[in-house]
Amino acid sequence: MAHEIAKLLLEHADTFLKRTEAIKSALALGMPLNEIEEYLDWVDLIRRQPNRPQQSEDPLSKKPPESQMGST
């Protein structure tokens, strides 16, 4: 439950100062730094894709589909 709260804080932090405080709070709630980084990367990716509908999937709870795993 603490990680879900931390993710909400991180997701809604829209300024540098809010993000800094959200990171501190997430760490205090026991979320590992590497998970915080991965989640913020995912949030940034979603925010850069305005034409894409909002995803409710958490990147840390689900693996990407096989088709998105670097097929060349």
N, C-alpha and C positions, 0 to 999 in steps of 0.2 A: 504494500500500500504506500509506503514511503517513496518508492521510486515513481509511482504514478503521480504523486503530489509534486515531486521534483521535476518530472517531465512537464507538468502543467506550468510550473513556474518558469521553466526554461523556454517553453513554447510561447508564452505570453510576454516575454521580455523583449521589447522592441527597440530599446535604446542601449547604448553601451553601459551606462550605469545600472540599468535594470538587469541587463544580462550578467554583469559582474555580481550583483547581489543574488541573482538566481543561481549562479554557479556556486557561490558560497553556501547558499541554503541547500542546494542539492548535495554538496559534499557533507554538510552537517547532518543531512538525512541518511547518509551512508551510501550514496550512489558513487561508484568508482569513477575516477576522472576520465578513464578511457571511454566509459559508457556516456558520460556527459559530452565528450567531444564527438562521439559518433551521433548522438542524438541532435546536437547543435548542427552538425554537418547536414543531417537529414532535414532539419527544419529550414536551414538556409536553402537547400535544394528545392524544397517544396515552395518556398516563398518566391524563388526565381522563376517558377513556372505558373504564371497567372492564368493561362488558358486551361490548365489542368484542374479538374475538380479536386477539392480537398480530400486527402486520404486520411482515413481514420486508423490506418495500419501503423503500428509502431515498428520502426526498422529493426529494433533489437529483439522483437518477439517473433519475427518471421523471416525466413530466408528469401532472397529474391528468386523469382522464377528462373528456371533453367535457361530460357530464351534471353534473359538479361545478363547472363553471367559471362560476358565477353566473347560472344561468338564472332569469329573473324573469317 
